[in-house]
Amino acid sequence: MTEDLVFVERTQSGDMAAFRELVERHKKNVYYLALDMTGNHHDAEDLSQEVFIKAYKNIGGFRADAKFSSWLYRITMNTCIDQNRKKSVKAMRLKETFDETHIPTHESFGSDVVKSPDKKAEAGLMQKHIDQALQKLTDKERSVFVLRHYQHLQLNEIADVLKITVGTVKSTLFRALQRLQKELAFYKADLGLENSHEL
């Protein structure tokens, strides 16, 4: 039995300290996953809190034969998607463009971290364009892409998190890469998009 499952069982028995330990072990991954999905620090923080509230409320139904991190990833993805839909509906009602705040905080897929001061502005602009391009993908395409290229999950792990087949993961990832190639054609060489056939 993994340490996560030990803490899960203790939480299911009413041990709040055990749940706090689960939060400490996974809060960074949940936050960065939410950030990758939204491109917004404030949203990522709010969503992270919501994810752990949902996890605590539903932990009684968690089965020991599942992987806790995958279960938590699934809650995170669904929470992000729900939030995105709510914002889209709100934006339509207000008849104005959805306001996105993009602050580069994670590495661009297929590229090295740019550390030299003279390239910070260029890197920031590139990350902004990547975030904007990601928001143009469907929820499923963005979810699969983020889990594969930002969270570095294997195809079978992504299938487990999203409850879809490996074949669907592959086809969805391929479509996502094709769309990103089109949106980010200017950065094709820098981002390694030339190798998009490699899933």
Secondary structure as UniProt FT lines:
FT   HELIX           3..12
FT   TURN            13..14
FT   HELIX           16..38
FT   HELIX           41..58
FT   HELIX           59..61
FT   TURN            64..65
FT   HELIX           68..94
FT   TURN            109..110
FT   HELIX           117..119
FT   HELIX           120..135
FT   HELIX           139..145
FT   HELIX           146..150
FT   HELIX           155..162
FT   HELIX           166..183
FT   HELIX           185..187
FT   HELIX           188..191
FT   HELIX           193..195
FT   TURN            196..197
//
